[in-house]
């Protein structure tokens, strides 16, 4: 049986077909066609599956797994253009975003970055720096070697590189990848500012000033940390590494805005209705509540279609 007939015979819903089409990178018509089959074959080749174009249980699982790390796909980017509900200092106004695509971004982390490097070295954690986009791999084996995404443009900063002023970057947002066991290489393709793999490493994915589509309606005023795992820690050292990054964010913001600059922390669930378990009780309690209790962070806002922090996440155990 040819692939087109096979896929039609599987009786996928229009919604399911559209989801498959979106992930493999073709027009989301909701109907099977040869263009979709061809894209599936390319996907199968990239993921070392039998390249027959047939979307059975194995290929469907692989397609969905390729997408699960980043639920912030193009269809959800309308939230990113919503008015920012960012908490800011009363005596300052956020500077307008500006495009600096023609010049390389300035490294503005200064002393806090050096302190982070020294901390990683002292604690035998590798500091992996993927911030120079020109150094990213562009070879055909990208998907096989680095896992995500099929099209690296989904992890690039939008609109040629919109940069934000630190008066408007107020909030640290916590995410989990919803996939366990992710390695440091995967940080090359994650649309987030920081990433904690299962390995003993801290990954810098993007300049903190860059607007990244990582957190739906919270994009404009936050930086994001992706943590390998499914609503819980993947590695015992991730907590220690996460605390170091929160301290680093606070130090950078205060270096730019002043020692009295408030910092906020929030969960991805607070900026989109689909992220109910993101980042999960254990991670929120260990990192989010820790930042509030120990570092003086304040709880960030609910924006867009987001949901408040689950009350049980805030309970002391």
Residue pairs with C-beta under 8 A, 6 or more apart in sequence:
1 9
3 37
3 40
3 41
3 52
3 53
3 54
4 32
4 33
4 34
4 37
4 53
6 54
6 55
6 56
7 32
7 36
7 37
7 53
7 54
7 55
8 32
10 55
10 56
12 20
12 32
12 55
14 30
14 31
15 30
17 29
17 30
17 31
17 32
17 36
18 28
18 29
18 30
19 64
20 36
20 40
20 55
20 60
20 63
21 27
21 28
21 29
21 30
21 36
21 39
22 28
22 67
22 73
22 74
22 75
23 43
23 63
23 64
23 66
23 67
23 150
24 36
24 39
24 40
24 42
24 43
24 63
24 150
25 39
25 150
25 151
26 35
26 36
26 39
27 35
37 53
38 53
40 53
40 54
40 55
40 59
40 63
41 51
41 52
41 53
42 51
43 49
43 59
43 62
43 63
43 66
43 150
44 50
44 51
44 52
44 53
44 59
44 62
45 51
46 143
46 144
46 150
47 62
47 66
47 143
47 144
48 144
49 58
49 59
49 62
55 63
65 179
66 147
66 148
66 149
66 150
67 73
68 177
68 178
68 179
69 148
69 177
69 178
69 179
69 182
69 186
69 190
69 226
70 148
70 149
70 154
70 155
70 190
70 191
71 178
71 272
71 274
71 275
72 191
72 213
72 214
72 215
72 216
72 272
73 154
74 154
76 216
76 272
77 158
77 213
79 216
79 217
79 219
79 271
79 272
79 304
79 305
80 158
80 211
80 213
80 216
80 217
80 219
80 220
82 217
82 303
82 304
84 94
84 168
84 220
84 221
84 303
85 217
85 221
85 301
85 303
86 94
86 168
86 170
86 171
86 220
86 221
86 222
86 301
87 170
87 171
87 221
87 262
87 264
87 298
87 300
87 301
88 94
88 167
88 168
88 170
88 221
89 167
89 257
89 261
89 262
92 167
92 257
93 167
94 164
94 165
94 167
94 168
94 221
95 164
95 165
95 167
95 168
97 162
97 163
97 164
97 211
97 220
98 162
98 163
99 159
99 160
99 161
99 162
99 163
100 161
100 163
101 160
101 161
104 132
105 131
105 161
105 163
105 207
105 209
105 210
107 113
107 207
108 208
108 209
108 252
108 256
109 116
109 208
109 248
109 252
110 255
111 251
111 255
112 248
112 251
112 252
112 255
113 248
113 252
115 248
115 251
116 127
116 202
116 244
116 245
116 248
117 127
119 125
119 244
120 126
120 127
120 202
120 244
121 127
123 240
124 200
125 200
125 201
125 202
125 237
125 241
126 184
126 199
126 200
126 201
126 202
127 201
127 202
127 204
128 184
128 187
128 201
128 202
128 203
128 204
129 204
130 136
130 187
130 188
130 203
130 204
130 205
130 206
131 204
131 205
131 206
131 207
133 156
133 157
136 152
136 188
137 145
137 146
137 188
138 152
139 145
142 152
142 189
143 149
143 150
145 185
146 185
146 186
146 188
146 189
147 182
147 185
147 186
147 189
148 186
148 189
148 190
149 155
149 189
152 189
154 189
154 191
155 188
155 189
155 190
155 191
155 205
157 206
157 210
157 211
157 212
158 211
158 212
158 213
159 211
161 210
162 210
162 211
163 207
163 209
163 210
163 211
164 209
164 210
164 211
164 220
164 221
165 209
166 209
166 252
166 253
166 256
166 257
167 256
167 257
168 220
168 221
169 208
169 209
169 221
169 222
169 223
169 253
170 221
170 222
170 253
170 262
170 263
170 264
170 300
171 218
171 221
171 222
171 223
171 263
171 264
171 265
171 266
171 300
172 222
172 223
172 225
172 246
172 249
172 263
172 264
172 265
172 266
172 291
172 297
173 214
173 215
173 218
173 222
173 223
173 224
173 225
173 265
173 266
173 267
173 268
173 271
173 300
174 225
174 227
174 265
174 266
174 267
174 268
174 278
174 279
174 283
174 284
174 287
174 288
175 192
175 214
175 215
175 224
175 225
175 226
175 227
175 268
175 278
175 279
176 226
176 227
176 228
176 229
176 230
176 231
176 278
176 279
176 280
176 283
177 186
177 190
177 226
177 227
177 228
177 229
177 230
178 230
178 231
178 278
179 228
179 230
180 198
180 228
180 229
180 230
180 234
181 198
181 228
181 234
182 197
182 198
182 228
182 234
183 197
183 198
183 199
184 195
184 197
184 199
184 201
184 203
186 195
186 197
186 228
187 195
187 197
187 203
187 205
187 226
188 205
190 205
190 226
191 205
191 212
191 213
191 214
192 205
192 206
192 212
192 214
192 224
192 225
192 226
193 204
193 205
193 206
193 207
193 208
193 210
193 212
193 214
193 223
193 224
193 225
194 202
194 203
194 204
194 205
194 223
194 224
194 225
194 226
194 245
195 203
195 205
195 225
195 226
195 227
195 228
196 202
196 203
196 225
196 226
196 227
196 228
196 238
196 241
196 242
196 245
197 203
197 228
197 234
198 228
198 229
198 234
198 235
198 238
199 235
200 235
200 237
200 241
201 241
202 241
202 244
202 245
205 226
206 212
208 223
208 249
208 252
211 219
211 220
212 219
212 224
213 219
214 222
214 224
214 226
215 222
215 224
215 268
215 271
215 272
216 268
216 271
216 272
216 275
216 304
216 305
216 306
217 271
217 272
217 303
217 304
217 305
217 306
218 266
218 268
218 270
218 271
218 300
218 303
218 304
218 306
222 266
222 300
223 249
224 268
225 242
225 245
227 233
227 234
227 238
227 242
227 279
227 283
228 234
228 235
228 238
229 238
229 280
229 283
230 280
231 277
231 278
231 279
231 280
231 281
231 282
231 283
232 280
232 282
232 283
233 239
233 282
233 283
233 286
239 286
239 287
242 283
242 286
242 287
243 287
243 290
246 265
246 287
246 291
246 295
246 297
247 295
249 263
250 263
250 295
250 297
253 261
253 263
254 261
254 263
262 298
263 291
263 295
263 296
263 297
263 298
264 297
264 298
264 299
264 300
264 301
265 287
265 288
265 291
265 292
265 297
265 298
265 299
265 300
266 288
266 299
266 300
266 301
267 275
267 278
267 279
267 284
267 288
267 309
267 313
268 275
268 278
268 279
269 275
269 276
269 277
269 278
269 306
269 307
269 309
269 310
270 300
270 301
270 302
270 303
270 306
270 307
270 308
270 309
271 302
271 303
271 304
271 306
272 304
272 305
272 306
273 305
273 306
273 307
275 306
275 307
276 307
279 287
279 288
281 310
281 312
281 313
284 309
284 313
284 314
285 313
285 314
285 317
288 299
288 309
288 313
289 313
289 314
291 297
292 298
292 299
299 309
302 308
